[in-house]
Amino acid sequence: MASLALDSCGSCAEHRTKSLVRLGLSPDRWDYLIALAGNPNTGKSTVFNALTGLRQHTGNWPGKTVVRAEGAFEHDGKRVKIVDLPGTYSLQAGSVDEEVARDFVLFGRPDVTVVVVDATRLERNLNLVLQILEITDRVVVFLNLMDEARRHGVAVDPVRLEKELGVPVIPGVARQDSGIDELISAALDVAAGTRTTSPFRAGRYAPDVERAVVGLAPVVESVYPEVPNSRWVALRLLNADEAVQEAVRSGELGQLASGSQEAVHAPPPEADRQRLLDAATRWRWDLPTDFHDVVTQHSYDAAEEVAGRAQMTGLKRAGFAFDRKLDKALTSRVFGFPLMLLILAIVFWITIEGANVPSGMLATLLIGTVHPWLNGVAAAASVPWWLSGFVLDGVYLATAWVIAVMLPPMAIFFPVFTLLEDFGYLPRVAFNLDALFKKAGAHGKQALTMCMGFGCNAAGVVATRVIDSPRERLIAIITNNFSLCNGRWPTQILIATIFIGALAPASLGGLVSAAAVVGIALLGITMMFLSSWLLSRTVLRGEATSFSLELPPYRPPRILQTLYTSIIDRTLIVLWRAVVFAAPAGAVIWLIANISFGGESLAQHLVGWLNPVGLLLGLNGVILLAYVVAIPANEIVIPTVLMLTVLTGGLAGGSGAGVMFEADSVGATSELLRAGGWTLLTGVNLMLFSLLHNPCSTTIYTIFQETRSAKWTTLATALPLAMGFTVCFLVAQVWRLVAA
């Protein structure tokens, strides 16, 4: 294929600047711009972290929900900006990830594109390399995971591969920082033009395909003379690429090529644009019916040819014996699901047990020590009681409860989850559950977002970005609340211990309580499948899409890096959102407990009004009001319930109206709840309602941010709540019928 060299206008600084602005980047802060591309699971993120260190941040691509990671570093006095493109197998724009990667390489015109290649899977990875070489000459290949290649008996000759590709090839092991310095030098040499390249060009296509490309390319050039890569555009038009067709139809193709959303080049006359589309249609009629497969196979054949010459022969290939043995168990029809449930149970156990001590320490510090001290300072300063109560007993206490209860389990769950991801197990979870989600009309990758939801539903909603299909992504977003997040685990464990565990002998109480909580979590998964099935056959009707899921090799987790990235990128961000919403909730809780009329507080009136509905559902007014005012954070439900129980029941305990608290022991909590009229039915239905109720405000906000739709946000909020009311009502009626 002929080289797609940039014309003088397309490469000018002004047009490149506008193109970068359109792609969401400010172009005036660096000397060189590097794009980092590669297949998923090649260690691309490790290379990115090795290059940028802590000088990085994440965001979204303009108009997309695909995460964009940017970083920077300095080398020999030069400021270098690096953009980590989404991991993708090709640039065919069959998904949002592929579209983002293609547009940046094509229109962002980085000074150099570094393609990270997995040395153990050279042939498959070279497909993307060859596609990028069709667009730009400025490429450096980083041959990563050379240690794993040697371990598996795969020998790649980087010198021969560099000769074949015509661009620098740097071997290395990113996780050990091996080859990173050489990569930087090669990339900057190519960016500066001091190291020239002569990229490999795949041979001509089959005669009928080549004839169409050669015939259409001049038409592209005549209509859009500013487009620097007419042959590539012709190929995409022949392939009926909807994005490129729309860019031609609207005139945006010229604007993209000129690098601006504004009309730098006046759009061609509509008649000329239509002439180009008509020409593409005519040529398309002459193409074979398997044109797309021919083009794809052409790229893979070329990759196979290059890989075959670059892999050294004469060595015994050990294969992937360890991976195969492990996969035989973890993806087995017999053992796959039991092992998956066992691993999930272990993660939950580590999270719950590991969080107990730090949660207690934080509660002692923030609530038992700092809160009384702040009250003392306020009293000494003669702060009005209502102001100190509002700020300290309301806003501060709610925030302190959220931090004490939420931070430790998230700081454990997310790193453990990320370690499993780093090890390579999570793709196996998606593989195991793919058939079930497909039967429910959902996407197999929803298994990954479901697992993330067990840590935090807001994080699970963000994780749905890995799903390409908009319909299936909406299903995953709407149903993620059925994953029992760590904010609801304390409520589940406490209520199960008080009401379910008490039914068993003391020696078995803990085991029975744990089984009850696991049962609730499994019920949530069942409700997720049921809701997905209903949505896929009603408001989100459609067939489940197929997807390619690569099972990456198992790798030793990077513990220190995992701790850093999971705590910074997941734990603290989610915690901050929760704190932002919890603070006003604390204010509301204090206000309704301290504003009185008719001789009773507003909270007492509200509980009285809600009590008939609550009793009908097997709950009570205290529980319903607690879930209304504690919507910003599930972590403050139990302290709010205890405060309202004391306030409305005239019971002894607590620290005053509107002051959330927890009893000194499970036994004391049990006595308080039973004195407030709680029964076994109340406990069981609270566990059900804790699972089946509206998402917290942090998750609701995240859903709106991801969907930008009030309609879908409302549905995601109302669906679990409606199910919760229905299930609790049915359980209460059956319970009372049997008891009678």
Secondary structure, 3 states (H helix, E strand, C coil): CCCCCCCCCCCCHHHHHHHHHHCCCCCCCCCEEEEEEECCCCCHHHHHHHHHCCCEEEEECCCCCCEEEEEEEEECCEEEEEEECCCCCCCCCCCHHHHHHHHHHHHHCCCEEEEEEEHHHHHHHHHHHHHHHHHCCCEEEEEECHHHHHHCCCCECHHHHHHHHCCCEEECEHHHCECHHHHHHHHHHHHHCCCCCCCCCCCCCCHHHHHHHHHHHHHHHHHCCCCCCHHHHHHHHHCCCHHHHHHHHHCHHHHHHHCCCCCCCCCCCHHHHHHHHHHHHHHHHCCCCCHHHHHHHHHHHHHHHHHHHHECCCCCCCCCHHHHHHHHHHCCCCCHHHHHHHHHHHHHHHHHHHHHHHHHHHHHHHHHHHHHHHHHHHHHCCCCHHHHHHHHHHHHHHHHHHHHHHHHHHHHHHHHHHHHHHHCCHHHHHHHHHHHHHHCCCCCCHHHHHHHHHHCHHHHHHHHHHCCCHHHHHHHHHHHHHCCCCCCHHHHHHHHHHHHHHHCCHHHHHHHHHHHHHHHHHHHHHHHHHHHHHHHCCCCCCCCCCCCCCCCCCCCCCHHHHHHHHHHHHHHHHHHHHHHHHHHHHHHHHHHHHCEECCEEHHHHHHHHHHHHHHHCCCCHHHHHHHHHCCCCHHHHHHHHHHHHHHHHCCCCCCCCCCCCCCCCHHHHHHHHHHCCCCHHHHHHHHHHHHCCCCCHHHHHHHHHHHCCHHHHHHHHHHHHHHHHHHHHHHHHHHHHHHC
